[in-house]
């Protein structure tokens, strides 16, 4: 078999292995058998909400398991086709077999990403919340760079982006911002970005042109619907109203329309100032709080189930998940994925798809890049 054919086989096998790991293959097969048996039970729909949950989980598992089996079968057929052509000395058959392997490898790579988005909330819209760390203007500028990066990434994928909360920096950048990203699998794609992001660069705000390190934290959590039950005790909430900031016309700084809610048992704080109505902002903030609590609950369930992957829910400033080095001519290198972008004048713009795709794979494989030495 030619080298290109062997390379495609290796691509397919690597993709299938990643899908099996993401599904926890043996457990997925057992669980699918259990769900198929539940579906046969005539009393299933006595509880419609539970039935819908079971059917949704079954569809996800059927899709993943079916993809692996189908691609494996087609790969075996293509290999047999090539071997038959080589044995008969028929170059046309061999070429057709290699063309089939090439198409199958491309499909396996595409299906691999979809299989990684198999979490119960991966298909939902998402909030992306960004906070500048200590460091004043430097960190606030870095936070705004991240906000632009995620906005452009979302728009490039055809997602709709809405700014829910925004606090401008003192001189440049932002102190914090919360974006609502609407689109298929928005949460699944973006969730691996949760964590503390570090930037190392020659500061444009330092007349001595010294190298600075800046930090910003990113929270990603899903927009949940009524199918997800989250209990919130009103007595645990501290609700503050304040005057909105940023663009918005005469109304913005004249009424206390913005709402901030603090969930005192967990310390989670959410805020909304996107709407002119305090009532609507409160409803939005409550939805954000439910989403944050649900995301926290998901992480706790994974930890209780013995997940081998470290939870990213509790993010402290010492919890570093991604580092970037901004080199001369605006070349950015992501030290976790090794991805490099060289787009003069467009910091971090253009290669975010590669950044996030690599992070999705690393969520399953657990691979990390050493980010301690950034010199």
C-alpha positions in Angstrom: 0.0 0.0 0.0 1.3 3.5 -0.9 2.5 5.8 1.9 -0.5 8.2 1.4 -2.9 5.3 1.9 -1.1 4.3 5.1 -1.2 7.9 6.3 -4.9 8.1 5.8 -5.5 4.8 7.7 -3.5 6.2 10.6 -5.6 9.4 10.5 -8.8 7.4 10.6 -7.6 5.2 13.4 -6.4 8.1 15.5 -9.8 9.9 15.0 -11.7 6.7 16.0 -9.5 6.2 19.0 -10.2 9.7 20.2 -14.0 9.2 19.7 -13.8 5.9 21.7 -12.0 7.7 24.5 -14.5 10.5 24.6 -17.4 8.1 24.7 -15.7 5.7 27.2 -16.4 3.0 24.7 -17.2 0.0 26.9 -19.4 2.1 29.2 -21.1 3.7 26.2 -22.0 0.3 24.8 -23.5 -0.9 28.1 -25.4 2.3 28.6 -26.8 2.2 25.1 -28.1 -1.3 25.7 -29.7 0.0 29.0 -31.3 2.9 27.2 -32.6 0.8 24.4 -34.3 -1.5 27.0 -35.8 1.6 28.7 -37.2 2.8 25.4 -39.1 -0.5 25.0 -40.8 0.1 28.3 -44.4 1.3 27.7 -44.4 3.3 30.9 -41.5 5.4 29.9 -43.7 8.4 28.7 -45.6 8.5 32.0 -42.9 11.0 32.9 -42.4 13.1 29.7 -39.5 15.1 31.1 -37.5 12.0 32.1 -38.4 10.3 28.8 -37.1 13.3 26.8 -33.8 13.2 28.8 -33.4 9.5 28.1 -34.2 9.9 24.4 -31.7 12.7 24.1 -28.9 10.7 25.8 -29.8 7.7 23.6 -29.5 9.8 20.4 -26.1 11.1 21.4 -24.7 7.6 22.2 -26.3 6.1 19.0 -24.7 8.8 16.9 -21.2 8.3 18.4 -21.3 4.5 18.4 -22.8 4.4 15.0 -20.1 6.7 13.6 -17.3 4.5 14.9 -18.8 1.3 13.6 -19.7 2.8 10.2 -16.3 4.4 9.6 -14.5 1.2 10.7 -16.5 -0.9 8.3 -15.9 1.5 5.4 -12.2 1.6 6.1 -12.0 -2.2 6.1 -13.9 -2.3 2.8 -11.5 0.3 1.2 -8.4 -1.5 2.4 -9.8 -4.8 1.0 -10.6 -3.0 -2.3 -7.0 -1.7 -2.6 -5.5 -5.1 -1.8 -7.7 -6.7 -4.4 -6.6 -4.1 -7.0 -2.9 -4.6 -6.2 -3.3 -8.4 -6.4 -4.9 -8.1 -9.8 -2.6 -5.3 -11.0 -5.6 -3.0 -11.7 -4.4 0.6 -11.1 -7.9 2.0 -11.5 -9.2 -0.1 -8.6 -6.2 0.9 -6.4 -6.8 4.6 -7.2 -10.5 4.3 -6.3 -9.6 2.7 -3.0 -7.1 5.4 -2.1 -9.6 8.1 -3.0 -12.2 6.4 -0.7 -9.6 6.3 2.1 -8.9 10.0 1.6 -12.6 11.0 1.8 -13.0 8.7 4.8 -10.1 10.3 6.6 -11.6 13.8 6.1 -14.9 12.6 7.3 -13.4 10.9 10.4 -11.7 14.2 11.3 -15.0 16.1 11.0 -17.0 13.5 12.9 -14.3 13.4 15.6 -15.0 17.0 16.6 -18.8 16.3 16.7 -18.2 13.3 18.9 -16.2 15.4 21.3 -19.3 17.6 21.7 -21.3 14.8 23.3 -21.9 16.5 26.7 -25.4 17.0 27.9 -25.2 20.8 27.5 -22.7 21.0 24.6 -25.3 21.8 22.0 -26.6 24.9 23.9 -25.8 28.6 23.6 -23.2 29.9 26.0 -22.1 32.8 28.1 -18.4 33.9 27.9 -17.4 36.0 30.9 -14.0 37.7 30.9 -12.3 39.5 33.9 -9.1 41.4 33.9 -6.6 40.4 36.6 -4.2 42.4 38.6 -2.0 44.7 36.5 -4.1 47.7 35.7 -4.1 48.9 32.1 -2.0 45.9 30.9 -4.4 43.3 32.1 -7.4 45.3 31.0 -6.0 45.6 27.5 -5.4 41.9 27.5 -9.0 41.2 28.6 -10.3 43.3 25.7 -8.0 41.4 23.3 -9.6 38.1 24.5 -13.1 39.6 24.2 -12.4 40.6 20.6 -10.9 37.2 19.9 -13.9 35.3 21.0 -16.3 37.7 19.3 -14.5 37.3 16.0 -14.3 33.5 16.4 -18.1 33.4 17.1 -19.0 35.6 14.1 -16.7 33.6 11.9 -18.7 30.5 12.8 -22.0 32.3 12.0 -22.9 32.6 15.7 -24.8 35.6 17.1 -23.0 37.6 19.8 -24.7 39.8 22.3 -23.0 41.9 25.0 -24.8 41.2 28.3 -22.5 43.1 30.7 -19.6 45.5 30.0 -17.2 47.6 32.2 -14.6 49.7 30.4 -11.1 50.0 31.7 -9.7 53.1 33.3 -7.4 54.0 30.4 -7.8 51.2 27.8 -9.3 47.8 27.6 -12.0 46.4 29.8 -12.4 45.5 33.5 -14.9 42.8 32.7 -17.4 41.7 30.0 -20.0 39.0 29.6 -21.0 37.9 26.1 -24.0 35.7 25.1 -23.0 33.5 22.1 -25.9 31.9 20.3 -25.4 29.0 17.9 -25.3 25.2 17.5 -22.7 23.7 19.9 -21.6 27.1 21.1 -21.0 25.9 24.6 -19.4 22.6 23.5 -16.8 24.5 21.4 -16.1 27.3 23.9 -16.1 25.5 27.2 -12.4 24.4 27.0 -11.5 28.1 27.1 -12.5 28.4 30.8 -9.5 29.3 33.0 -6.8 31.9 33.5 -5.1 33.2 30.3 -1.6 34.7 30.5 0.0 37.0 28.0 3.7 37.9 27.8 4.6 40.8 25.6 6.6 44.1 25.2 4.2 46.6 26.7 2.9 49.4 24.4 2.1 51.3 27.6 5.7 51.2 29.0 8.0 53.9 27.7 10.9 51.7 28.7 9.6 49.0 26.4 9.9 46.3 29.1 8.4 42.9 29.0 5.1 42.5 30.9 3.0 39.5 32.0 -0.8 40.0 32.1 -3.6 37.8 33.3 -7.3 37.5 32.6 -9.8 34.9 33.6 -12.4 33.4 31.3 -15.6 31.7 32.5 -17.7 29.7 30.0 -21.1 28.3 31.0 -24.1 27.1 29.1 -27.4 28.9 28.6 -29.8 26.3 30.1 -33.6 25.9 29.5 -36.4 24.5 31.6 -35.3 20.9 31.0 -32.5 21.6 33.6 -33.7 21.9 37.1 -31.6 24.2 39.4 -32.9 25.0 42.9 -32.2 28.5 44.1 -33.2 29.8 47.5 -34.2 33.4 47.2 -32.8 34.0 50.8 -29.3 33.1 49.5 -29.3 36.0 47.0 -28.0 39.5 47.4 -29.4 41.7 44.6 -27.9 45.1 43.8 -28.9 47.6 41.3 -26.7 50.3 39.8 -26.4 52.6 36.8 -25.3 51.0 33.6 -22.0 52.0 31.9 -20.9 52.1 28.3 -22.7 53.0 25.1 -26.5 53.1 25.2 -27.8 56.7 24.9 -29.2 59.1 27.5 -30.9 56.4 29.5 -27.7 54.5 30.4 -26.4 56.7 33.2 -29.7 58.1 34.5 -31.5 55.1 36.0 -30.4 52.1 38.1 -31.3 49.6 35.4 -28.3 47.3 35.8 -28.6 44.3 38.1 -26.0 42.4 40.0 -26.8 39.1 41.8 -24.5 37.4 44.4 -25.2 33.8 45.4 -23.8 34.0 48.9 -23.3 30.2 49.6 -21.0 29.9 46.5 -19.8 33.4 46.1 -20.9 33.4 42.4 -21.6 36.9 41.1 -23.5 37.6 37.8 -24.6 40.9 36.3 -26.6 42.2 33.4 -27.0 45.8 32.0 -27.8 45.0 28.4 -31.5 46.0 28.6 -33.1 49.3 29.6 -35.5 47.5 31.9 -34.3 46.5 35.3 -36.9 43.7 35.3 -35.4 42.2 32.1 -31.9 42.6 33.4 -32.8 40.8 36.6 -34.4 37.9 34.6 -31.2 37.7 32.5 -29.0 37.7 35.6 -31.1 35.0 37.2 -30.7 32.9 34.0 -26.9 33.4 34.2 -26.8 32.4 37.8 -28.8 29.2 37.1 -26.3 28.5 34.3 -23.3 29.0 36.6 -24.8 26.8 39.3 -25.6 24.1 36.8 -22.1 24.2 35.4 -20.7 23.9 38.9 -23.0 20.9 39.6 -21.9 19.2 36.4 -18.2 19.5 37.4 -19.0 18.1 40.9 -20.8 15.2 39.3 -17.8 14.5 37.0 -15.5 14.6 40.0 -17.8 12.3 42.0 -17.8 9.9 39.1 -14.0 9.7 39.3 -13.3 11.6 36.1 -9.5 11.5 35.4 -9.6 15.1 34.1 -9.2 18.0 36.4 -12.3 20.2 36.9 -11.9 23.7 35.5 -14.9 25.0 37.4 -13.0 26.5 40.4 -10.6 28.9 38.7 -8.0 30.7 40.9 -5.4 33.1 39.7 -2.8 30.3 40.3 -4.7 28.0 38.0 -3.1 28.6 34.7 -4.7 27.0 31.7 -3.3 28.9 28.7 -0.3 31.1 28.0 0.5 33.3 25.0 3.6 35.1 23.9 3.2 38.2 21.8 6.4 38.4 19.8 7.6 41.2 17.4 5.3 41.8 14.4 2.3 40.7 16.4 3.0 37.0 16.1 1.1 35.2 18.8 2.1 31.7 20.1 -0.3 29.6 22.2 2.1 27.7 24.5 -0.5 25.1 25.3 -1.4 24.0 21.8 1.8 25.3 20.1 -0.4 27.1 17.5 1.2 30.3 16.1 -0.6 33.2 14.5 1.1 35.9 12.5 -1.4 38.5 11.7 0.1 42.0 11.9 -2.3 44.4 13.5 -4.9 41.7 14.3 -3.8 40.3 17.7 -5.1 36.8 18.2 -7.4 37.1 15.2 -7.5 34.3 12.7 -6.3 31.1 14.5 -8.7 30.8 17.3 -10.5 27.9 15.5 -7.2 26.0 15.7 -6.7 27.0 19.3 -10.1 25.8 20.4 -10.0 22.6 18.2 -6.7 21.7 19.8 -8.2 22.3 23.3 -11.1 20.1 22.5 -8.8 17.2 21.7 -6.7 17.9 24.8 -9.9 17.7 26.9 -10.0 14.0 26.0 -6.4 13.1 25.7 -5.2 15.1 28.7 -2.1 16.3 26.8 -0.7 19.6 27.9 2.2 21.8 26.8 4.7 23.0 29.4 4.0 26.7 29.9 6.5 27.4 32.7 9.4 28.6 30.5 8.2 31.5 28.3 11.5 33.2 27.6 
